[in-house]
Amino acid sequence: MVKTFMLLLAFSITDPDGMTRDETVHILSRHFDTKEHCITFVQDWSGTIQDRGLETVQGMLAEGWRVSLSEIGCSVNPATSIETISVVKFQPEEEQDAPEPSE
């Protein structure tokens, strides 16, 4: 099957000074073939997702930073969407200044 939908977790970030950041962090996880399967999963597992998902993401942050789960939902898998996403790859300065290898 085509894994068209993904579980979406949206987190708000609070810095060590207690200020909530404007940014929201979205994490896409677990693939589903249909939107209905994803919605059923969210309805059945939202309590577990809240506990474990929040704990997992909190463990990724530096000391003093806090996250709160602001949304659990379903999203179209970006890998299968019709729209293309432009990706800019940044290189360290020393690589940018290096001459191109001659052929």
C-alpha positions in Angstrom: 0.0 0.0 0.0 0.9 3.6 -0.4 1.6 5.2 3.0 -0.2 8.4 2.3 -0.8 9.8 5.8 1.4 10.3 8.8 0.8 10.9 12.5 1.4 14.6 13.3 2.6 15.8 16.7 2.9 19.5 17.2 4.9 20.8 20.2 5.2 24.3 21.8 8.7 25.1 23.1 9.4 27.1 26.3 12.9 28.4 26.9 14.8 28.2 30.3 13.5 31.7 31.1 9.9 30.5 30.9 9.1 32.3 27.6 7.1 30.3 25.1 8.7 30.5 21.7 6.7 31.6 18.6 7.9 28.4 16.8 5.9 25.2 16.8 7.8 22.0 16.3 6.0 19.4 14.1 7.1 15.8 14.2 5.7 13.4 11.6 5.7 9.8 12.8 4.1 6.5 11.9 2.7 5.9 8.4 -0.9 5.0 7.5 -2.5 4.0 4.2 -5.7 6.0 4.7 -6.8 9.1 6.6 -9.4 7.0 8.4 -6.8 4.5 9.7 -4.7 7.5 11.0 -7.8 9.1 12.7 -8.8 5.8 14.3 -5.2 5.4 15.6 -5.2 8.9 17.1 -8.6 8.3 18.8 -7.5 5.0 20.2 -4.0 6.0 21.3 -4.1 9.7 22.1 -3.5 9.2 25.8 -0.5 7.0 25.3 0.8 9.4 22.5 0.5 12.3 24.9 2.5 10.6 27.6 5.1 8.8 25.6 5.4 11.4 22.8 5.9 14.3 25.2 8.4 12.3 27.3 10.4 11.3 24.2 10.6 14.8 22.8 11.4 16.3 26.2 14.3 14.0 26.5 15.8 15.4 23.3 16.0 19.0 24.6 18.8 20.6 26.6 18.3 21.1 30.3 15.8 23.9 31.2 13.9 23.8 27.9 10.3 22.4 28.1 7.8 21.2 25.5 4.1 20.9 25.6 2.0 18.9 23.2 -0.4 21.2 21.4 -1.8 19.0 18.7 -2.1 15.3 17.7 -3.5 14.8 14.3 -3.0 13.3 10.8 -1.1 14.9 7.9 -0.4 14.1 4.3 3.0 12.3 4.0 5.2 15.0 2.4 7.0 12.2 0.4 3.8 11.4 -1.4 2.3 14.9 -1.8 2.0 16.5 -5.2 3.7 19.7 -4.1 7.4 19.8 -4.1 9.5 21.0 -1.2 12.6 23.0 -1.9 15.5 22.0 0.3 18.5 24.3 0.7 21.7 22.5 1.8 24.1 24.6 3.7 27.9 24.0 3.6 30.5 25.1 6.0 32.3 28.3 4.9 35.6 26.5 4.2 33.8 24.1 1.8 32.1 27.0 0.0 35.5 28.7 -0.7 37.3 25.6 -1.8 38.1 25.5 -5.5 36.1 23.0 -7.6 38.1 19.8 -8.4 39.4 19.8 -12.0 38.2 17.0 -14.3 
